[in-house]
Amino acid sequence: MAADIRLPDQSLYSLRRMAVDLKRGGVGYYPGSGFVHVDVGRVRYW
């Protein structure tokens, strides 16, 4: 289970930081594609 997220009023860096701070699941940062990926797997970042 996962989601690729972008919000018009938030920078991708800010979204990434919020997701990482949750310390729940994986967080992928894709600035070139315009989204942050979050999933329910083990805690990891890329």
VENMOMO-V657728 format. One record per residue. N is the residue number from 1. PHI is phi as a letter, one per 30 degrees, with the letter a starting at -180 (* if undefined). BURIAL is 1 if it has 9 or more other ideal C-beta (glycine too) atoms within 8 Angstrom, else 0. Layout:
# VENMOMO-V657728
n | phi | burial
N | PHI | BURIAL
N | PHI | BURIAL
This chain:
# VENMOMO-V657728
n | phi | burial
1 | * | 0
2 | a | 0
3 | b | 0
4 | c | 0
5 | b | 1
6 | b | 1
7 | b | 0
8 | d | 0
9 | c | 0
10 | b | 0
11 | d | 0
12 | d | 1
13 | d | 0
14 | d | 0
15 | d | 1
16 | d | 1
17 | e | 0
18 | d | 0
19 | d | 1
20 | d | 1
21 | d | 0
22 | d | 0
23 | h | 0
24 | b | 0
25 | i | 1
26 | c | 1
27 | b | 1
28 | c | 1
29 | c | 1
30 | b | 1
31 | d | 0
32 | d | 0
33 | c | 0
34 | i | 0
35 | a | 1
36 | c | 1
37 | c | 1
38 | b | 1
39 | b | 1
40 | c | 0
41 | d | 0
42 | d | 0
43 | d | 0
44 | a | 0
45 | b | 0
46 | b | 0
